[in-house]
Amino acid sequence: MEATLIILFGAAAALAIFVMVRRREFGARRKGADLYRYDGSPNFRDGRFRNLHAYTRKPPQSPGGRKARGKKLQDLLFTGGTRRPPAPLPVNRDGLSNEGDGSTELVWLGHSTVLIRIDGLTVLTDPVFSRAIFPIRLFAPKAFDYTRPFTVDDLPPVDIVLLSHDHYDHLDYPSIRKLSEKAGRFVTTLGVGEHLKKWGVPADRIDERDWWQSITVGPLTFTATPAQHFSGRSLKDGNQTLWASWVLEGTSEKVFFSGDTGYFDGFKEIGERLGPFDITLLECGAYNVNWPNVHMMPEETVQAHLDLGGKALQPIHWGKFDLSVHAWDEPVERLTQAAADNGVSVVTPMVGQAYTLTDPLPREPWWRSVGTPETVIDDDSAPAYAEARTQRT
């Protein structure tokens, strides 16, 4: 009897896993000859996309060895502490309804989602409006509480959806499904279009680009530029799609959007070839000294901005999801300090707040009014990271 129950339980578990991995949210799967569709790309080898450079920065050894690393994993999975704000984050609802005066205008909607009005067109980057960002909701990271969260229905008509890569916190199935009826074009990287087509976006509205390739939409030019990251939505599709940063060039202004990336020399090349930039939208959050090659520390975000030749810097990839063990507001606090030390102009709009590049930029530390609970996770400090970086360089 016991053996039969074990067999039935195992079969049920196997069936559940099979059903889950077949869910549409996991996206398209390539196999066989279809894996080599992008053989013409210099960034594609043996069925996978590659970074420009091999990972060269080794994470520092955790004090205490395996036991300390085990505590890190325990903190990531089970510890709350300061990783989530103690109260709902304030939201400005006027930004999306503001018609503006024709100047380039930006509205941060949390994480890496930014609405950009430029030259009469509306661009939306990496739209994620779901409360949970993984098909298996029980294990999905949950969005922070906002006083009045946005939905796709709140958006004005969108001309171009700009996508950096296919990770769940950047490519959100429910959001894409709704935007397929609301947005005009989808500009993305090689391979990501297969997900979009599976989710109902017509192929003639999808434009895929490799690094350094451009597409012109009306008065705007979008150029996919290198990033140092990875891709995949399941255990078997790692790096089958490309990841990228993007340069958005209008008639008079340029915007840099980082997507996800570690710090690498590619920023200097992008700045030399396509810069300078009126504003850089750079990732600052979900970092850790144990994965230094695929996400930037706040101090590196500032350095990337300097490499790019940016005039103003807006940190993104923070303020919405708990994806690492640092405090929820640590990214922006460390970044503003590093920016002040390096004479960098930082833009810190509230979620939903519209601003233009010609008017005084929002710089208020609004997040401090939310407060931070007293429970603190023993995370890597900025000095410890700086010391590790000095050793690597």
C-alpha positions in Angstrom: 0.0 0.0 0.0 2.8 2.4 1.0 4.7 1.7 -2.3 1.5 2.3 -4.3 1.0 5.7 -2.6 4.6 6.7 -3.3 4.1 5.7 -7.0 0.9 7.7 -7.2 2.4 10.7 -5.5 5.4 10.6 -7.8 3.1 10.3 -10.9 1.0 13.2 -9.7 4.0 15.3 -9.0 5.5 14.5 -12.5 2.2 15.4 -14.1 2.0 18.6 -12.2 5.5 19.6 -13.3 4.7 18.7 -16.9 1.6 20.8 -16.9 3.4 23.7 -15.3 6.3 23.7 -17.8 3.9 23.6 -20.7 2.2 26.7 -19.6 2.2 29.5 -22.2 3.9 31.9 -19.8 7.1 29.9 -20.1 7.2 31.1 -23.7 8.4 29.5 -26.9 10.8 26.6 -27.0 13.3 26.0 -29.8 14.7 22.6 -30.6 16.4 20.7 -33.4 17.3 22.8 -36.5 15.3 25.7 -35.1 18.0 26.2 -32.4 20.4 27.4 -35.0 18.2 30.0 -36.7 20.6 32.7 -35.5 23.8 31.2 -36.8 24.6 34.3 -38.7 24.9 36.3 -35.5 28.5 36.8 -34.3 27.2 36.5 -30.7 25.7 33.0 -31.3 27.5 29.7 -31.0 26.5 26.1 -30.6 22.8 27.0 -30.1 23.4 29.7 -27.5 24.0 33.4 -27.4 27.2 34.6 -25.7 28.5 37.7 -23.9 31.2 39.7 -25.5 33.7 38.7 -22.8 34.0 35.8 -20.6 33.1 36.5 -16.9 36.4 37.7 -15.4 35.3 38.9 -12.0 35.2 36.2 -9.4 32.9 36.8 -6.4 34.8 37.2 -3.2 34.9 34.3 -0.8 32.2 34.5 1.9 33.6 34.6 5.4 32.9 31.3 7.1 32.9 29.4 3.8 30.0 27.0 3.0 28.1 27.8 6.2 28.1 31.5 5.4 27.0 30.9 1.8 24.2 28.7 3.1 23.0 31.5 5.3 22.9 33.8 2.3 20.7 31.3 0.5 18.5 31.0 3.6 18.2 34.8 3.8 17.3 35.0 0.1 14.5 32.4 0.4 13.1 33.0 3.8 14.2 36.2 5.4 12.1 39.4 5.1 13.7 42.2 7.2 14.3 45.3 5.2 13.9 43.7 1.8 10.3 45.0 1.4 9.1 48.5 2.4 7.1 48.7 5.6 4.3 50.6 3.9 2.9 51.1 0.4 5.1 53.2 -1.9 3.5 56.5 -2.9 2.3 56.8 -6.5 1.7 59.9 -8.6 -1.2 59.2 -10.9 -0.9 62.4 -12.9 2.1 61.4 -15.1 0.2 59.2 -17.5 -2.6 61.7 -18.1 -0.2 64.6 -18.6 -0.4 65.7 -22.2 2.9 67.7 -22.0 4.1 70.4 -24.3 6.0 68.3 -26.9 9.2 68.0 -24.9 10.7 64.6 -24.2 9.0 63.3 -21.1 9.6 60.3 -19.0 7.4 58.5 -16.5 8.9 55.7 -14.3 6.3 53.0 -13.5 8.5 50.9 -11.2 11.4 48.4 -11.8 12.5 48.8 -15.4 9.2 50.0 -16.9 9.5 53.6 -18.2 7.0 55.4 -20.4 8.9 57.8 -22.8 7.1 60.4 -24.8 9.5 61.6 -27.5 9.0 63.3 -30.9 5.3 62.6 -30.8 5.6 58.9 -30.1 5.1 56.9 -26.9 7.7 54.2 -26.0 7.3 51.7 -23.2 10.3 49.8 -21.9 10.1 46.3 -20.4 6.4 46.5 -19.2 5.7 44.5 -16.1 2.3 45.1 -14.4 1.7 41.7 -12.8 1.6 41.3 -9.1 3.6 38.1 -9.3 6.3 37.4 -11.9 6.5 33.6 -12.4 4.0 31.1 -13.7 4.1 29.1 -10.5 2.5 31.8 -8.3 3.3 30.1 -5.0 7.0 30.7 -5.6 6.8 33.9 -7.5 8.4 37.2 -6.3 5.5 39.5 -5.4 5.5 43.2 -6.2 5.8 45.8 -3.5 2.6 47.4 -2.3 1.8 50.7 -4.1 -0.8 53.2 -2.9 -2.5 53.0 -6.3 -0.7 50.5 -8.6 -0.8 50.9 -12.3 -2.3 48.4 -14.8 -2.0 48.2 -18.6 -5.5 49.7 -18.8 -4.1 52.9 -17.3 -1.7 53.4 -20.1 -2.2 55.8 -23.0 -1.9 54.4 -26.5 1.6 53.0 -26.9 3.5 53.2 -30.2 6.5 51.0 -29.4 7.1 48.4 -26.7 10.9 48.1 -26.2 12.1 44.8 -24.7 15.6 44.1 -23.4 15.4 40.3 -22.7 13.1 37.5 -21.7 13.5 37.2 -18.0 10.2 37.3 -16.1 10.7 40.7 -14.4 11.2 42.2 -17.9 9.0 40.2 -20.2 5.6 39.7 -18.5 3.1 37.4 -20.2 -0.1 39.0 -18.9 1.2 42.5 -19.7 2.3 41.5 -23.2 -1.1 39.8 -23.9 -2.9 43.1 -23.1 -0.4 45.3 -24.9 -0.8 43.2 -28.0 -4.1 44.9 -28.5 -2.9 48.3 -27.3 0.6 48.8 -28.7 1.7 49.3 -32.3 5.2 47.8 -32.6 7.4 45.5 -30.5 11.1 46.1 -30.8 13.3 43.5 -29.2 16.3 41.2 -29.5 16.9 38.1 -31.5 14.7 35.2 -30.4 12.4 37.1 -28.1 9.9 37.6 -30.9 9.2 33.8 -30.7 7.7 34.4 -27.3 5.6 37.3 -28.5 4.2 35.4 -31.5 3.2 32.5 -29.2 1.4 35.0 -27.0 -0.6 36.5 -29.9 1.4 39.4 -31.2 1.3 39.4 -35.0 4.7 38.7 -36.6 4.4 41.9 -38.8 4.5 44.0 -35.6 7.6 42.5 -34.2 11.2 43.7 -35.0 14.2 41.8 -33.7 17.7 43.1 -33.7 21.2 41.9 -32.9 23.8 44.0 -31.1 24.7 47.2 -33.1 21.7 46.7 -35.4 19.2 49.5 -35.7 15.6 50.1 -36.7 13.9 53.4 -37.5 10.3 54.0 -36.5 9.1 57.4 -37.6 11.6 60.0 -36.3 13.1 57.6 -33.8 16.0 55.2 -34.2 16.5 52.2 -31.9 19.9 50.5 -31.7 20.4 47.3 -29.8 23.7 47.6 -27.9 25.7 45.0 -25.9 24.9 44.1 -22.3 26.5 41.5 -20.1 23.8 39.2 -18.8 21.9 36.0 -19.8 18.4 34.9 -20.8 15.9 32.1 -20.4 12.5 31.3 -18.9 12.9 27.6 -18.0 15.6 25.1 -17.1 16.1 24.1 -20.8 16.2 27.3 -22.8 19.1 29.2 -21.3 20.6 31.8 -23.6 18.5 30.8 -26.6 17.5 34.5 -26.9 19.6 37.6 -26.9 19.8 40.2 -24.2 20.7 43.9 -24.9 20.7 47.4 -23.8 19.1 50.0 -26.1 19.9 53.4 -27.5 16.9 55.5 -28.3 17.7 58.5 -30.6 15.2 61.2 -31.4 15.5 64.3 -33.5 17.3 66.2 -30.7 17.8 63.9 -27.7 19.2 60.5 -26.9 18.2 58.1 -24.2 20.1 55.0 -23.0 18.2 52.1 -21.5 20.3 49.4 -19.9 18.0 46.5 -19.4 19.9 44.1 -17.2 23.6 44.0 -17.2 26.8 43.7 -15.2 29.4 46.4 -15.4 31.8 45.8 -18.4 34.0 47.7 -20.8 31.2 47.7 -23.4 29.7 50.9 -21.8 32.8 52.8 -22.9 32.4 51.6 -26.5 28.7 52.4 -26.6 29.5 55.9 -25.3 32.2 56.4 -27.9 30.1 55.1 -30.8 26.6 56.4 -30.0 26.9 58.9 -27.1 26.7 61.2 -25.3 23.2 60.8 -23.8 20.8 63.3 -22.4 19.7 60.7 -19.9 20.7 57.2 -18.9 18.2 54.7 -17.5 20.5 52.3 -15.7 19.8 49.2 -13.6 20.4 49.7 -9.9 19.0 46.9 -7.8 18.8 43.1 -7.3 22.6 43.0 -7.0 24.9 40.9 -4.9 28.6 40.5 -4.6 28.2 36.8 -5.3 26.9 37.5 -8.9 29.0 40.5 -9.9 29.1 39.8 -13.6 25.3 40.0 -14.4 24.1 42.9 -12.3 25.8 46.2 -11.3 26.4 47.4 -7.8 25.2 51.0 -7.4 28.8 52.4 -7.5 29.2 50.6 -10.9 26.0 52.1 -12.1 27.4 55.5 -11.6 30.6 54.5 -13.4 28.6 53.1 -16.3 26.9 56.4 -16.6 30.2 58.2 -16.7 31.5 55.7 -19.4 28.4 56.4 -21.5 28.8 60.2 -21.3 25.4 60.7 -19.8 24.1 64.1 -18.6 21.5 62.8 -16.1 21.1 59.4 -14.5 17.9 57.8 -13.5 18.2 54.5 -11.5 15.8 51.8 -12.5 15.4 48.1 -11.6 14.5 49.0 -8.0 11.5 49.9 -6.0 9.2 47.0 -7.1 10.5 43.5 -6.5 12.5 41.7 -3.8 15.1 39.9 -5.9 18.2 40.0 -3.7 19.1 40.2 0.0 19.8 44.0 0.2 17.3 46.4 1.8 14.7 47.7 -0.6 16.0 51.3 -0.5 19.7 50.5 -0.3 20.2 50.7 -4.1 19.0 54.3 -4.4 20.8 55.4 -1.2 24.1 54.0 -2.3 23.7 55.3 -5.8 22.9 58.9 -4.7 26.0 58.9 -2.5 28.2 57.5 -5.2 26.8 60.1 -7.7 27.4 62.9 -5.3 31.0 61.7 -4.9 31.5 61.8 -8.6 29.5 64.9 -9.5 26.8 63.0 -11.3 23.3 64.5 -11.7 20.7 61.9 -10.5 17.0 61.9 -11.2 14.7 60.3 -8.6 11.1 60.6 -9.7 8.3 59.1 -7.6 6.5 56.2 -9.3 4.2 57.7 -11.9 5.7 61.2 -11.8 6.3 62.7 -15.2 9.3 64.9 -15.9 10.9 66.5 -18.9 14.6 66.9 -19.6 14.2 70.7 -20.1 12.6 71.5 -16.8 14.1 71.1 -13.3 14.6 67.4 -12.7 13.0 65.6 -9.7 15.6 64.9 -7.1 13.6 64.6 -3.8 14.4 61.5 -1.7 10.8 60.5 -1.5 11.5 56.9 -0.4 12.7 58.2 3.0 9.2 59.2 3.9 8.2 55.5 3.7 10.5 54.5 6.4 12.5 51.3 7.0 11.7 48.6 9.6 14.2 47.9 12.4 14.9 44.3 11.4 18.1 44.2 9.3 19.6 41.5 7.2 23.3 41.1 7.5 24.0 41.9 3.9 27.3 42.8 2.2 28.3 46.3 3.0 29.5 48.9 0.5 33.0 49.1 2.0 33.3 45.3 1.8 32.3 45.4 -1.9 34.7 48.3 -2.6 37.5 46.3 -1.1 36.6 43.2 -3.2 36.4 45.3 -6.4 39.9 46.8 -5.7 41.3 43.3 -5.4 39.7 42.3 -8.8 41.1 45.3 -10.6 
